[in-house]
Each structure stands twice: as structure tokens, then as C-alpha cells.
Amino acid sequence: QYRLVESGGGLVQPGGSLRLSCAASGFTLDYYAIGWFRQAPGKEREGVSCIGASGGDINYADSVKGRFTISRDNAKKMVYLQMNTLKPEDTAVYSCRVLTSRGDYWGQGTQVTVSS
């Protein structure tokens, strides 16, 4: 069973940092690119960042470039999103996603709230 579980969200002040984790199970993470997405209240879900299967081919949304860093550890079956210099507009539920030949799988999401 393909499964993704996010963790690491929370409440942080503007300018602060958080590191989100996405734990994969039930499939071989090495084979797949992984994406991070977010959805703020009342807004459409948007792509934040993605990373290729081997750790290359990294992309970021313009809104997070220079502040967020995506990485992965295939041996640990983990994908990370380091978020620095957080802004109130980064407040959202963050989810990771893997698109495979067997289907499109999402985690349940983790809430990130940036507020003073």
C-alpha cells in the first residue's frame, strides 16, 4: 500500500523556520519524483517544490525561491522541505505527493501557520 505521511508543521512567527518531513512506505521511493503542495483557506492548491528521483531536477515556485529547500534521503525513504524566512502568506496545509504507474498518492497534510 503506497503511503505518504507528513509531519513537522506547526505555529511559527514570521521570519521563523520549519522543516517538514514526508515519510514514504509501501513503495520504492528511489523510483519516483516527489512534490510538495500547499493549500491555504479559500485558495486553490498550488505546487511548492518538487525533486527528481535521484535528488536532482529540483524546482520551486517563485513565491518560495531562496527561502525553501527540498531534499530527500532515499535510504530513509524520506523527503524534506526546509522552510526559512516564513511569511504569513505561507500559512497553509502542506502535502506531499507521488505520481506512480499505480496511481496518484497524497499524504494527509500538515498545517503550517505563520503568525505573530
C-alpha positions, -999 to 999 in steps of 0.1 A, spaced: 0 0 0 15 33 -11 15 57 18 29 92 25 28 108 59 38 144 65 50 159 98 68 189 111 41 216 108 31 240 135 28 276 145 58 298 138 64 336 139 71 355 107 108 351 99 110 317 115 118 283 101 102 249 100 113 216 84 86 194 70 91 157 65 73 133 42 77 96 51 71 71 23 61 35 28 48 7 7 68 15 -24 104 21 -36 109 59 -31 140 58 -53 120 54 -84 99 85 -81 99 123 -81 81 138 -51 63 171 -49 53 193 -21 20 212 -24 1 236 -2 -35 248 1 -44 279 20 -80 285 32 -102 297 3 -74 292 -22 -66 266 -48 -38 241 -41 -5 251 -55 28 234 -62 56 245 -39 86 223 -49 95 190 -65 125 168 -66 136 141 -90 140 105 -81 178 107 -76 177 141 -59 183 163 -90 159 181 -111 147 204 -84 121 231 -89 105 258 -67 75 281 -70 86 317 -75 70 326 -42 93 303 -22 126 305 -42 155 314 -20 136 306 12 126 269 9 149 239 2 137 205 -8 158 174 -2 154 136 0 171 106 17 161 76 -3 177 52 21 155 65 49 125 69 25 121 105 35 116 138 16 121 171 34 111 207 29 132 232 48 113 265 51 131 296 62 121 332 65 85 322 67 58 347 59 21 349 69 12 341 33 30 307 37 2 296 60 -14 265 45 -18 228 47 13 213 32 11 179 15 35 156 -4 26 137 -34 39 109 -56 26 101 -90 32 65 -99 21 40 -126 -3 26 -100 -19 59 -91 -16 94 -76 -9 93 -39 -11 121 -14 -4 124 23 -29 138 48 -11 171 51 4 191 79 -7 225 89 18 254 88 6 286 104 28 317 103 16 344 127 28 367 154 
